[in-house]
């Protein structure tokens, strides 16, 4: 069984010109910083194609390579269309791995990401919140998490009970 630590980076928007958003860049930077402390960590960028450009996972994988992360340490998950579907796809991808899993996302979103991965059967060891941009007020995003967290948690538990 593979015991390498795994860093799951939850997706963020791709700009119309196919460049990463500032949020995505910050999430990848946080993942790289975490990876520097976890020997041999594997990176799993998540997210399918949104409104613009290529899949979020592909854009993040390129950012990781630009940071010097070897391609063989990057496992893209390009099918997720939201947090829950990304978490479910990652859980299926990592089935059988024994290493700890670390979630990386924005601070307002990190708790839900880690909880979903845990509910879907992964051994979550912690996570890392990306630094917010200057002047960013996350109140709106935190309020969005209030209904989203329990809703997704119930669905994740239901999927796991059904064997999916």
DSSP file (Angstrom, degrees, kcal/mol; ACC not computed):
  #  RESIDUE AA STRUCTURE BP1 BP2  ACC     N-H-->O    O-->H-N    N-H-->O    O-->H-N    TCO  KAPPA ALPHA  PHI   PSI    X-CA   Y-CA   Z-CA
    1    1 A X              0   0    0      0, 0.0     2,-0.4     0, 0.0    96,-0.1   0.000 360.0 360.0 360.0 141.7    0.0    0.0    0.0
    2    2 A X        -     0   0    0     94,-0.3    96,-3.0     1,-0.1    97,-1.4  -0.624 360.0-178.9 -80.5 128.4    1.2    3.5   -0.8
    3    3 A X        +     0   0    0     -2,-0.4    97,-0.4    95,-0.2    -1,-0.1   0.219  34.1 129.5-114.2  14.0    1.9    5.6    2.2
    4    4 A X        -     0   0    0     95,-0.2    95,-0.2     1,-0.1     2,-0.1  -0.394  66.3-106.1 -65.1 144.1    2.9    8.9    0.6
    5    5 A X        -     0   0    0     34,-0.5    37,-2.7    94,-0.2     2,-0.4  -0.453  34.2-147.6 -67.3 147.3    1.2   12.0    1.9
    6    6 A X  E     -ab  42 101A   0     94,-2.7    96,-3.0    35,-0.2     2,-0.6  -0.975   7.2-158.1-122.7 130.7   -1.4   13.3   -0.6
    7    7 A X  E     -ab  43 102A   0     35,-3.3    37,-3.3    -2,-0.4     2,-0.6  -0.936   9.4-159.8-110.1 113.6   -2.2   17.0   -0.9
    8    8 A X  E     -ab  44 103A   0     94,-3.0    96,-2.5    -2,-0.6     2,-0.7  -0.841   3.1-161.2 -97.2 120.5   -5.6   17.6   -2.5
    9    9 A X  E     -ab  45 104A   0     35,-2.3    37,-2.3    -2,-0.6     2,-0.3  -0.897  12.9-140.4-105.2 115.1   -6.0   21.1   -4.0
   10   10 A X        -     0   0    0     94,-2.5    37,-0.1    -2,-0.7    73,-0.1  -0.562  29.8-105.2 -78.6 138.5   -9.6   22.1   -4.5
   11   11 A X        -     0   0    0     -2,-0.3     2,-0.3    71,-0.1    36,-0.1   0.054  32.8-173.1 -64.6 165.2  -10.3   24.0   -7.7
   12   12 A X        -     0   0    0     34,-0.2     9,-0.1    93,-0.1    -1,-0.0  -0.914  40.4 -58.3-149.3 170.7  -11.0   27.6   -8.4
   13   13 A X        -     0   0    0     -2,-0.3     8,-1.7     7,-0.1     2,-0.4  -0.093  36.9-144.1 -61.1 148.5  -11.9   29.6  -11.4
   14   14 A X  B     -E   20   0B   0      6,-0.2    38,-0.2    38,-0.2     6,-0.2  -0.928  27.8-119.2-105.4 136.1  -10.0   29.8  -14.6
   15   15 A X    >   -     0   0    0      4,-3.3     3,-2.4    -2,-0.4     6,-0.1  -0.261  27.8-102.0 -72.7 162.3  -10.0   33.2  -16.3
   16   16 A X  T 3  S+     0   0    0      1,-0.3    37,-0.3     2,-0.1    -1,-0.1   0.786 124.0  56.1 -56.3 -28.2  -11.5   33.7  -19.8
   17   17 A X  T 3  S-     0   0    0      2,-0.1    -1,-0.3    35,-0.1     3,-0.1   0.242 122.6-106.7 -89.4  15.0   -7.9   33.9  -21.3
   18   18 A X  S <  S+     0   0    0     -3,-2.4     2,-0.2     1,-0.3    -2,-0.1   0.538  79.4 131.3  73.7  10.0   -7.2   30.4  -19.7
   19   19 A X        -     0   0    0      1,-0.1    -4,-3.3    34,-0.0    -1,-0.3  -0.593  64.8 -98.2 -87.4 155.6   -5.0   31.9  -17.0
   20   20 A X  B     -E   14   0B   0     -6,-0.2    -6,-0.2    -2,-0.2    -1,-0.1  -0.438  36.1-117.6 -71.6 145.1   -5.5   30.9  -13.3
   21   21 A X     >  -     0   0    0     -8,-1.7     4,-2.3    -2,-0.1     5,-0.2  -0.301  29.2-106.5 -69.8 165.3   -7.4   33.2  -11.1
   22   22 A X  H  > S+     0   0    0      1,-0.2     4,-2.4     2,-0.2     5,-0.2   0.881 122.5  55.5 -61.4 -37.6   -5.7   34.8   -8.1
   23   23 A X  H  > S+     0   0    0      2,-0.2     4,-2.3     1,-0.2    -1,-0.2   0.930 108.0  47.8 -61.2 -45.0   -7.6   32.4   -5.8
   24   24 A X  H  > S+     0   0    0    -11,-0.3     4,-2.5     1,-0.2     5,-0.2   0.926 110.8  51.1 -62.1 -44.2   -6.3   29.4   -7.8
   25   25 A X  H  X S+     0   0    0     -4,-2.3     4,-2.4     1,-0.2    -1,-0.2   0.900 110.5  49.3 -60.1 -40.4   -2.7   30.7   -7.6
   26   26 A X  H  X S+     0   0    0     -4,-2.4     4,-2.3     2,-0.2   105,-0.3   0.889 110.0  50.9 -67.4 -38.5   -3.0   31.2   -3.9
   27   27 A X  H  X S+     0   0    0     -4,-2.3     4,-2.1     2,-0.2    -2,-0.2   0.921 111.7  46.9 -64.6 -43.3   -4.3   27.7   -3.4
   28   28 A X  H  X S+     0   0    0     -4,-2.5     4,-2.6     2,-0.2    -2,-0.2   0.918 110.9  52.1 -65.4 -42.0   -1.5   26.2   -5.4
   29   29 A X  H  X S+     0   0    0     -4,-2.4     4,-2.4     1,-0.2    -2,-0.2   0.911 109.7  49.5 -59.8 -42.0    1.1   28.3   -3.5
   30   30 A X  H  X S+     0   0    0     -4,-2.3     4,-2.2     1,-0.2    -1,-0.2   0.890 110.8  50.5 -64.0 -38.8   -0.4   27.1   -0.2
   31   31 A X  H  X S+     0   0    0     -4,-2.1     4,-2.8     2,-0.2    -2,-0.2   0.909 110.0  49.2 -65.7 -42.0   -0.2   23.5   -1.4
   32   32 A X  H  X S+     0   0    0     -4,-2.6     4,-1.6     2,-0.2    -2,-0.2   0.918 110.4  51.0 -63.9 -42.9    3.5   23.9   -2.5
   33   33 A X  H  < S+     0   0    0     -4,-2.4     4,-0.5     1,-0.2    -2,-0.2   0.915 113.0  45.8 -60.5 -42.9    4.4   25.4    0.9
   34   34 A X  H >< S+     0   0    0     -4,-2.2     3,-1.7     1,-0.2     4,-0.5   0.919 109.0  56.1 -64.6 -42.9    2.7   22.4    2.6
   35   35 A X  H >< S+     0   0    0     -4,-2.8     3,-0.8     1,-0.3     6,-0.4   0.781  95.1  66.1 -61.3 -28.2    4.4   20.0    0.3
   36   36 A X  T 3< S+     0   0    0     -4,-1.6    -1,-0.3     1,-0.2    -2,-0.2   0.740 105.4  44.6 -65.3 -21.5    7.8   21.4    1.2
   37   37 A X  T <  S+     0   0    0     -3,-1.7     2,-0.6    -4,-0.5    -1,-0.2   0.504 104.3  69.5 -98.4  -6.6    7.2   20.0    4.7
   38   38 A X  S X  S-     0   0    0     -3,-0.8     3,-1.8    -4,-0.5    -1,-0.2  -0.884  84.1-133.3-119.1 100.3    5.9   16.6    3.6
   39   39 A X  T 3  S-     0   0    0     -2,-0.6   -34,-0.5     1,-0.3    -3,-0.1  -0.247  84.8  -0.4 -57.6 128.0    8.5   14.4    2.1
   40   40 A X  T 3  S+     0   0    0      1,-0.2    -1,-0.3    -5,-0.1    -4,-0.1   0.671  87.9 176.1  71.8  18.5    7.5   12.8   -1.2
   41   41 A X    <   -     0   0    0     -3,-1.8     2,-0.4    -6,-0.4   -35,-0.2  -0.224  23.0-140.2 -60.6 143.9    4.0   14.3   -1.2
   42   42 A X  E     -a    6   0A   0    -37,-2.7   -35,-3.3    32,-0.0     2,-0.4  -0.864  14.2-141.0-101.9 139.6    1.7   13.7   -4.1
   43   43 A X  E     -ac   7  74A   0     30,-3.4    32,-3.0    -2,-0.4     2,-0.5  -0.872  13.2-169.5-106.5 133.1   -0.4   16.6   -5.4
   44   44 A X  E     -a    8   0A   0    -37,-3.3   -35,-2.3    -2,-0.4     2,-0.3  -0.838   5.9-168.1-122.4  92.4   -4.0   16.1   -6.6
   45   45 A X  E     -a    9   0A   0     -2,-0.5    32,-2.5   -37,-0.2     2,-0.3  -0.626  15.9-158.0 -76.4 138.8   -5.4   19.2   -8.2
   46   46 A X  B     +f   77   0C   0    -37,-2.3   -34,-0.2    -2,-0.3    32,-0.2  -0.764  34.5  84.2-118.2 160.7   -9.1   19.0   -8.7
   47   47 A X        -     0   0    0     30,-1.5    10,-2.5    -2,-0.3    11,-0.3   0.183  48.4-128.4 120.5 129.9  -11.7   20.5  -10.9
   48   48 A X        -     0   0    0     32,-3.3     8,-2.0     7,-0.2     2,-0.4  -0.044  55.1 -56.1 -84.1-168.7  -13.2   20.0  -14.4
   49   49 A X        -     0   0    0     29,-0.4     6,-0.2     6,-0.3    -1,-0.2  -0.614  59.8-175.1 -76.6 126.4  -13.7   22.6  -17.1
   50   50 A X        -     0   0    0      2,-0.6    -1,-0.1     4,-0.5   -37,-0.0   0.165  53.1 -51.4 -95.2-144.8  -15.7   25.5  -15.9
   51   51 A X  S    S+     0   0    0    -37,-0.1     2,-0.3     1,-0.1    -2,-0.1   0.815 121.1  34.3 -65.0 -31.7  -17.0   28.5  -17.9
   52   52 A X  S    S-     0   0    0    -38,-0.2    -2,-0.6     2,-0.1   -38,-0.2  -0.916 103.1 -21.1-130.6 150.7  -13.6   29.3  -19.3
   53   53 A X  S    S-     0   0    0     -2,-0.3     3,-0.1   -37,-0.3   -37,-0.1   0.135  92.9 -23.2  61.8-165.4  -10.5   27.6  -20.5
   54   54 A X  S    S-     0   0    0      1,-0.2    -4,-0.5   -36,-0.1    -2,-0.1  -0.105  90.3 -59.7 -73.2 177.2   -9.2   24.1  -19.8
   55   55 A X     >  -     0   0    0     -6,-0.2     4,-1.9     1,-0.1     3,-0.4  -0.243  45.1-122.9 -57.6 143.9  -10.0   22.1  -16.7
   56   56 A X  H  > S+     0   0    0     -8,-2.0     4,-2.5     1,-0.2     5,-0.2   0.883 113.0  56.8 -55.5 -39.8   -9.1   23.7  -13.4
   57   57 A X  H  > S+     0   0    0    -10,-2.5     4,-2.4     1,-0.2    -1,-0.2   0.875 105.6  50.3 -62.4 -37.3   -7.0   20.6  -12.6
   58   58 A X  H  > S+     0   0    0     -3,-0.4     4,-2.0   -11,-0.3    -1,-0.2   0.897 110.5  48.6 -68.5 -40.5   -4.9   21.1  -15.7
   59   59 A X  H  X S+     0   0    0     -4,-1.9     4,-2.0     2,-0.2    -2,-0.2   0.914 114.0  46.6 -65.7 -42.0   -4.3   24.7  -15.0
   60   60 A X  H  X S+     0   0    0     -4,-2.5     4,-2.7     2,-0.2    -2,-0.2   0.890 108.5  55.6 -67.4 -37.9   -3.3   23.9  -11.4
   61   61 A X  H  X S+     0   0    0     -4,-2.4     4,-2.4     1,-0.2    -1,-0.2   0.904 107.9  49.3 -60.7 -40.6   -1.0   21.0  -12.6
   62   62 A X  H  X S+     0   0    0     -4,-2.0     4,-2.7     2,-0.2    -1,-0.2   0.922 109.7  51.1 -64.0 -42.8    0.8   23.5  -14.9
   63   63 A X  H  X S+     0   0    0     -4,-2.0     4,-1.5     1,-0.2    -2,-0.2   0.917 109.7  50.9 -59.0 -42.5    1.2   25.9  -11.9
   64   64 A X  H  <>S+     0   0    0     -4,-2.7     5,-2.4     2,-0.2     4,-0.3   0.926 110.5  47.9 -61.1 -44.8    2.6   23.0   -9.9
   65   65 A X  H ><5S+     0   0    0     -4,-2.4     3,-1.6     1,-0.2    -1,-0.2   0.899 108.5  55.1 -62.8 -39.1    5.1   22.1  -12.6
   66   66 A X  H 3<5S+     0   0    0     -4,-2.7    -1,-0.2     1,-0.3    -2,-0.2   0.816 104.1  55.1 -62.6 -29.4    6.1   25.8  -12.9
   67   67 A X  T 3<5S-     0   0    0     -4,-1.5    -1,-0.3    -3,-0.3    -2,-0.2   0.521 129.0-100.6 -78.9  -5.9    6.8   25.7   -9.1
   68   68 A X  T < 5S+     0   0    0     -3,-1.6     2,-0.5    -4,-0.3    -3,-0.2   0.575  71.3 149.3  98.6  11.0    9.2   22.7   -9.8
   69   69 A X      < -     0   0    0     -5,-2.4    -1,-0.3    -6,-0.2    -2,-0.1  -0.670  52.3-114.9 -78.9 127.1    7.0   19.8   -8.8
   70   70 A X    >   -     0   0    0     -2,-0.5     3,-2.1     1,-0.1     4,-0.1  -0.334  17.3-124.1 -63.9 141.0    7.8   16.8  -10.9
   71   71 A X  G >  S+     0   0    0      1,-0.3     3,-1.7     2,-0.2    -1,-0.1   0.816 109.3  62.4 -56.8 -33.8    5.0   15.6  -13.2
   72   72 A X  G 3  S+     0   0    0      1,-0.3    -1,-0.3     3,-0.1    -2,-0.1   0.621  98.3  57.6 -71.6  -9.9    5.1   12.1  -11.7
   73   73 A X  G <  S+     0   0    0     -3,-2.1   -30,-3.4   -31,-0.1     2,-0.5   0.297  93.5  83.5 -97.4   8.4    4.1   13.7   -8.3
   74   74 A X  B <   -c   43   0A   0     -3,-1.7     2,-0.6   -32,-0.2   -30,-0.2  -0.958  52.0-178.2-118.7 122.1    0.9   15.2   -9.8
   75   75 A X        -     0   0    0    -32,-3.0     2,-0.1    -2,-0.5   -30,-0.1  -0.931  20.4-148.3-117.5 104.4   -2.3   13.2  -10.2
   76   76 A X        -     0   0    0     -2,-0.6     2,-0.5   -32,-0.2   -30,-0.2  -0.447  12.0-163.4 -74.6 143.1   -5.0   15.3  -11.8
   77   77 A X  B     +f   46   0C   0    -32,-2.5   -30,-1.5    -2,-0.1     3,-0.4  -0.860  18.9 168.7-121.2  93.3   -8.7   14.8  -11.0
   78   78 A X        +     0   0    0     -2,-0.5   -29,-0.4   -32,-0.2   -22,-0.1   0.229  56.0  72.0 -95.2  13.8  -10.4   16.6  -13.9
   79   79 A X        +     0   0    0    -31,-0.2    -1,-0.2     6,-0.1   -31,-0.1   0.686  62.6 110.5-104.9 -18.6  -14.0   15.5  -13.5
   80   80 A X        -     0   0    0     -3,-0.4   -32,-3.3     1,-0.1     3,-0.1  -0.310  35.6-179.3 -64.9 135.9  -15.3   17.4  -10.5
   81   81 A X  S    S+     0   0    0    -34,-0.2     2,-0.3     1,-0.2    -1,-0.1   0.486  71.5   5.9-110.3  -8.7  -17.8   20.1  -11.1
   82   82 A X  S  > S-     0   0    0      1,-0.1     4,-2.3     0, 0.0     5,-0.2  -0.920  92.3 -81.1-158.7-179.9  -18.3   21.2   -7.4
   83   83 A X  H  > S+     0   0    0     -2,-0.3     4,-2.6     1,-0.2     5,-0.2   0.920 124.2  46.1 -60.2 -47.2  -16.8   20.5   -4.0
   84   84 A X  H  > S+     0   0    0      1,-0.2     4,-2.7     2,-0.2    -1,-0.2   0.931 113.2  47.6 -65.1 -46.0  -18.7   17.3   -3.4
   85   85 A X  H  > S+     0   0    0      1,-0.2     4,-2.1     2,-0.2    -1,-0.2   0.870 113.2  50.0 -66.3 -33.5  -18.1   15.7   -6.8
   86   86 A X  H  X S+     0   0    0     -4,-2.3     4,-2.6     2,-0.2    -1,-0.2   0.933 111.4  48.3 -65.7 -45.4  -14.4   16.6   -6.6
   87   87 A X  H  X S+     0   0    0     -4,-2.6     4,-2.6    -5,-0.2    -2,-0.2   0.909 112.1  49.4 -61.8 -42.2  -14.2   15.0   -3.1
   88   88 A X  H  X S+     0   0    0     -4,-2.7     4,-2.1     2,-0.2    -1,-0.2   0.916 112.0  47.9 -63.1 -43.3  -16.0   11.8   -4.3
   89   89 A X  H  X S+     0   0    0     -4,-2.1     4,-2.3    -5,-0.2    -2,-0.2   0.896 112.5  49.0 -65.6 -39.8  -13.7   11.5   -7.3
   90   90 A X  H  X S+     0   0    0     -4,-2.6     4,-2.6     2,-0.2    -2,-0.2   0.917 109.0  52.8 -65.1 -42.9  -10.6   12.0   -5.2
   91   91 A X  H  X S+     0   0    0     -4,-2.6     4,-0.5     1,-0.2    -2,-0.2   0.908 111.7  46.1 -59.9 -41.6  -11.8    9.4   -2.7
   92   92 A X  H >< S+     0   0    0     -4,-2.1     3,-0.7     1,-0.2    -1,-0.2   0.906 113.2  49.9 -66.1 -41.1  -12.3    6.9   -5.5
   93   93 A X  H 3< S+     0   0    0     -4,-2.3    -2,-0.2     1,-0.2    -1,-0.2   0.862 115.1  42.7 -64.2 -37.8   -8.9    7.8   -6.9
   94   94 A X  H >< S+     0   0    0     -4,-2.6     3,-2.7    -5,-0.1    -1,-0.2   0.405  79.0 134.0 -94.5   2.4   -7.1    7.4   -3.6
   95   95 A X  T << S+     0   0    0     -3,-0.7     3,-0.1    -4,-0.5    -3,-0.1  -0.299  74.5  23.9 -54.3 130.2   -8.9    4.2   -2.5
   96   96 A X  T 3  S+     0   0    0      1,-0.4   -94,-0.3   -95,-0.0     2,-0.3   0.223  92.3 120.4  95.5 -13.9   -6.3    1.8   -1.2
   97   97 A X    <   -     0   0    0     -3,-2.7    -1,-0.4   -96,-0.1   -94,-0.2  -0.636  42.9-168.0 -81.9 142.8   -3.7    4.5   -0.3
   98   98 A X        +     0   0    0    -96,-3.0   -95,-0.2    -2,-0.3    -1,-0.1   0.576  50.2 106.6-106.0 -12.9   -2.7    4.5    3.3
   99   99 A X  S    S-     0   0    0    -97,-1.4    24,-0.3   -95,-0.2   -95,-0.2  -0.188  79.8 -89.9 -67.3 160.2   -0.9    7.8    3.5
  100  100 A X        -     0   0    0    -97,-0.4   -94,-2.7    22,-0.1     2,-0.4  -0.356  36.7-139.2 -69.7 150.6   -2.4   10.9    5.1
  101  101 A X  E     -bd   6 124A   0     22,-2.5    24,-2.8   -96,-0.2    25,-0.9  -0.931  13.0-165.3-114.3 135.4   -4.5   13.3    3.1
  102  102 A X  E     -bd   7 126A   0    -96,-3.0   -94,-3.0    -2,-0.4     2,-0.3  -0.982  10.7-145.2-121.3 127.6   -4.2   17.1    3.4
  103  103 A X  E     -bd   8 127A   0     23,-1.8    25,-2.3    -2,-0.4     2,-0.4  -0.715  11.9-166.6 -91.5 142.3   -6.9   19.4    1.9
  104  104 A X  E     +bd   9 128A   0    -96,-2.5   -94,-2.5    -2,-0.3     2,-0.3  -0.996  30.6 115.9-130.1 128.6   -5.9   22.8    0.5
  105  105 A X  E     - d   0 129A   0     23,-1.4    25,-2.7    -2,-0.4     2,-0.1  -0.898  68.2 -51.6-162.8-171.1   -8.5   25.5   -0.3
  106  106 A X  E >>  - d   0 130A   0     -2,-0.3     4,-1.6    23,-0.2     3,-1.5  -0.449  58.6-108.2 -72.6 154.6   -9.4   29.0    0.8
  107  107 A X  H 3> S+     0   0    0     23,-0.7     4,-0.6     1,-0.3     3,-0.3   0.864 118.0  52.4 -54.8 -42.6  -10.0   29.4    4.5
  108  108 A X  H 34 S+     0   0    0      1,-0.2    -1,-0.3     2,-0.1     4,-0.2   0.728 118.3  38.2 -66.0 -20.3  -13.7   29.7    4.3
  109  109 A X  H <> S+     0   0    0     -3,-1.5     4,-1.9     2,-0.1     3,-0.3   0.581  91.7  86.8-106.7 -16.4  -13.9   26.5    2.3
  110  110 A X  H  X S+     0   0    0     -4,-1.6     4,-2.6    -3,-0.3     5,-0.3   0.860  83.5  56.3 -62.1 -41.3  -11.3   24.3    4.0
  111  111 A X  H  X S+     0   0    0     -4,-0.6     4,-2.3     1,-0.2    -1,-0.2   0.917 109.9  45.7 -59.2 -44.8  -13.5   22.9    6.7
  112  112 A X  H  > S+     0   0    0     -3,-0.3     4,-2.6    -4,-0.2     5,-0.2   0.915 111.9  52.1 -65.5 -42.5  -16.0   21.5    4.3
  113  113 A X  H  X S+     0   0    0     -4,-1.9     4,-2.1     1,-0.2    -2,-0.2   0.943 112.9  43.8 -58.9 -49.4  -13.3   20.0    2.0
  114  114 A X  H  X S+     0   0    0     -4,-2.6     4,-2.2     1,-0.2    -1,-0.2   0.906 113.4  51.4 -64.5 -42.2  -11.6   18.2    4.8
  115  115 A X  H  X S+     0   0    0     -4,-2.3     4,-3.0    -5,-0.3     5,-0.2   0.924 109.8  49.1 -61.9 -44.9  -14.9   16.9    6.3
  116  116 A X  H  X S+     0   0    0     -4,-2.6     4,-1.8     2,-0.2    -1,-0.2   0.923 110.5  49.9 -63.1 -43.6  -16.1   15.6    2.9
  117  117 A X  H  <>S+     0   0    0     -4,-2.1     5,-2.3    -5,-0.2    -1,-0.2   0.913 113.6  47.2 -60.2 -41.3  -12.8   13.7    2.3
  118  118 A X  H ><5S+     0   0    0     -4,-2.2     3,-1.9     1,-0.2    -2,-0.2   0.933 110.8  50.4 -65.7 -46.4  -13.1   12.2    5.8
  119  119 A X  H 3<5S+     0   0    0     -4,-3.0    -1,-0.2     1,-0.3    -2,-0.2   0.789 105.8  58.3 -62.6 -26.8  -16.7   11.2    5.4
  120  120 A X  T 3<5S-     0   0    0     -4,-1.8    -1,-0.3    -5,-0.2    -2,-0.2   0.314 128.3 -94.9 -88.9   8.8  -15.8    9.6    2.1
  121  121 A X  T < 5S+     0   0    0     -3,-1.9     2,-0.2     1,-0.3    -3,-0.2   0.525  78.6 133.2 100.1   6.8  -13.3    7.3    3.9
  122  122 A X      < -     0   0    0     -5,-2.3     2,-1.3    -6,-0.2    -1,-0.3  -0.620  61.4-117.2 -91.8 153.3   -9.9    9.0    3.6
  123  123 A X        -     0   0    0    -24,-0.3   -22,-2.5    -2,-0.2     2,-0.5  -0.710  35.5-163.3 -88.3  90.8   -7.5    9.5    6.4
  124  124 A X  E     +d  101   0A   0     -2,-1.3   -22,-0.2   -24,-0.2     3,-0.1  -0.649  15.7 179.3 -83.1 124.2   -7.4   13.3    6.6
  125  125 A X  E     -     0   0A   0    -24,-2.8     2,-0.3    -2,-0.5   -23,-0.2   0.522  56.6 -69.2-102.3  -8.5   -4.5   14.6    8.6
  126  126 A X  E     -d  102   0A   0    -25,-0.9   -23,-1.8   -12,-0.0     2,-0.3  -0.992  48.7-126.9 152.8-157.5   -5.1   18.3    8.3
  127  127 A X  E     -d  103   0A   0     -2,-0.3     2,-0.4   -25,-0.3   -23,-0.2  -0.966  10.1-116.2-171.1-176.3   -5.0   21.0    5.7
  128  128 A X  E     -d  104   0A   0    -25,-2.3   -23,-1.4    -2,-0.3     2,-0.4  -0.982  18.3-142.7-144.0 127.3   -3.8   24.3    4.6
  129  129 A X  E     -d  105   0A   0     -2,-0.4   -23,-0.2   -25,-0.2     2,-0.1  -0.755  22.5-124.7 -90.6 133.9   -5.7   27.5    4.0
  130  130 A X  E     -d  106   0A   0    -25,-2.7   -23,-0.7    -2,-0.4     2,-0.2  -0.480  33.9-102.2 -71.1 146.9   -4.6   29.7    1.1
  131  131 A X        -     0   0    0   -105,-0.3     2,-0.1    -2,-0.1    -1,-0.1  -0.493  38.6-117.6 -69.5 136.5   -4.0   33.3    2.1
  132  132 A X        -     0   0    0     -2,-0.2     3,-0.1     1,-0.1    -1,-0.1  -0.436  31.2-105.4 -73.7 150.7   -6.8   35.7    1.1
  133  133 A X    >   -     0   0    0      1,-0.2     3,-2.0    -2,-0.1    -1,-0.1  -0.260  50.4 -74.9 -70.8 162.8   -6.1   38.4   -1.4
  134  134 A X  T 3  S+     0   0    0      1,-0.3    -1,-0.2     3,-0.0     3,-0.1  -0.367 119.0   7.8 -61.3 131.7   -5.7   42.0   -0.3
  135  135 A X  T 3  S+     0   0    0      1,-0.3     2,-0.3    -3,-0.1    -1,-0.3   0.473  90.7 148.7  78.3   2.0   -9.1   43.6    0.6
  136  136 A X    <   -     0   0    0     -3,-2.0     2,-0.6     2,-0.0    -1,-0.3  -0.544  31.8-161.5 -74.0 127.7  -10.9   40.2    0.2
  137  137 A X        -     0   0    0     -2,-0.3     3,-0.4    -3,-0.1     4,-0.3  -0.942   7.0-172.7-108.9 115.3  -13.9   39.9    2.5
  138  138 A X     >  +     0   0    0     -2,-0.6     4,-3.0     1,-0.2     5,-0.2   0.316  56.7 104.1 -92.8  11.3  -14.9   36.3    2.9
  139  139 A X  H  > S+     0   0    0      1,-0.2     4,-2.5     2,-0.2     5,-0.2   0.932  82.6  48.6 -57.1 -46.8  -18.1   37.0    4.9
  140  140 A X  H  > S+     0   0    0     -3,-0.4     4,-1.5     1,-0.2    -1,-0.2   0.909 114.2  46.1 -59.0 -42.5  -20.2   36.3    1.8
  141  141 A X  H  > S+     0   0    0     -4,-0.3     4,-1.2     2,-0.2    -1,-0.2   0.874 110.9  52.0 -71.0 -37.3  -18.3   33.0    1.2
  142  142 A X  H  X S+     0   0    0     -4,-3.0     4,-0.8     1,-0.2     3,-0.3   0.900 108.5  51.5 -64.3 -39.8  -18.5   32.0    4.8
  143  143 A X  H >X S+     0   0    0     -4,-2.5     3,-0.6    -5,-0.2     4,-0.6   0.858 105.0  56.9 -64.3 -34.6  -22.2   32.5    4.8
  144  144 A X  H 3X S+     0   0    0     -4,-1.5     4,-1.3     1,-0.2     3,-0.3   0.830 101.3  57.6 -63.8 -31.9  -22.5   30.3    1.7
  145  145 A X  H 3X S+     0   0    0     -4,-1.2     4,-2.8    -3,-0.3     5,-0.3   0.751  87.5  78.5 -71.2 -23.8  -20.8   27.5    3.6
  146  146 A X  H <X S+     0   0    0     -4,-0.8     4,-0.7    -3,-0.6    -1,-0.2   0.930 109.1  23.7 -55.8 -52.0  -23.5   27.5    6.3
  147  147 A X  H  X S+     0   0    0     -4,-0.6     4,-1.7    -3,-0.3    -1,-0.2   0.826 121.2  59.7 -81.3 -29.2  -26.0   25.6    4.2
  148  148 A X  H  X S+     0   0    0     -4,-1.3     4,-2.9     1,-0.2     5,-0.3   0.892  98.5  56.6 -67.4 -40.3  -23.4   23.9    1.9
  149  149 A X  H  X S+     0   0    0     -4,-2.8     4,-2.4     1,-0.2     5,-0.2   0.960 112.8  36.9 -61.6 -55.2  -21.5   22.1    4.7
  150  150 A X  H  X S+     0   0    0     -4,-0.7     4,-2.3    -5,-0.3     5,-0.2   0.894 117.4  53.4 -66.5 -35.3  -24.3   20.1    6.2
  151  151 A X  H  X S+     0   0    0     -4,-1.7     4,-1.9     1,-0.2    -2,-0.2   0.961 114.4  40.0 -60.7 -52.2  -26.0   19.5    2.8
  152  152 A X  H  X S+     0   0    0     -4,-2.9     4,-2.9     1,-0.2    -1,-0.2   0.861 112.6  57.1 -66.2 -35.4  -22.8   18.1    1.2
  153  153 A X  H  X S+     0   0    0     -4,-2.4     4,-2.4    -5,-0.3    -1,-0.2   0.919 107.4  47.2 -63.5 -43.0  -21.9   16.2    4.4
  154  154 A X  H  X S+     0   0    0     -4,-2.3     4,-2.3     2,-0.2    -1,-0.2   0.929 114.1  47.6 -63.1 -44.7  -25.3   14.3    4.3
  155  155 A X  H  X S+     0   0    0     -4,-1.9     4,-2.6    -5,-0.2    -2,-0.2   0.901 111.2  50.8 -63.9 -40.6  -24.8   13.5    0.6
  156  156 A X  H  X S+     0   0    0     -4,-2.9     4,-2.3     2,-0.2    -2,-0.2   0.929 111.3  47.5 -63.2 -44.9  -21.2   12.3    1.2
  157  157 A X  H  X S+     0   0    0     -4,-2.4     4,-2.3     1,-0.2    -1,-0.2   0.899 112.0  50.9 -62.7 -40.0  -22.3   10.0    4.0
  158  158 A X  H  X S+     0   0    0     -4,-2.3     4,-1.6     2,-0.2    -2,-0.2   0.917 110.3  48.7 -63.5 -44.4  -25.1    8.7    1.9
  159  159 A X  H  <>S+     0   0    0     -4,-2.6     5,-2.9     1,-0.2     4,-0.2   0.897 111.7  49.4 -62.9 -40.1  -22.8    8.0   -1.1
  160  160 A X  H ><5S+     0   0    0     -4,-2.3     3,-1.5     4,-0.3    -2,-0.2   0.906 108.3  52.6 -67.3 -40.4  -20.3    6.2    1.2
  161  161 A X  H 3<5S+     0   0    0     -4,-2.3    -1,-0.2     1,-0.3    -2,-0.2   0.841 107.9  52.5 -63.3 -31.7  -23.1    4.1    2.7
  162  162 A X  T 3<5S-     0   0    0     -4,-1.6    -1,-0.3    -5,-0.2    -2,-0.2   0.461 122.5-108.5 -82.4  -1.3  -24.1    3.1   -0.8
  163  163 A X  T < 5       0   0    0     -3,-1.5    -3,-0.2    -4,-0.2    -2,-0.1   0.623 360.0 360.0  86.3  13.6  -20.5    2.0   -1.6
  164  164 A X      <       0   0    0     -5,-2.9    -4,-0.3    -6,-0.2    -5,-0.1   0.399 360.0 360.0-111.2 360.0  -19.8    4.9   -3.9
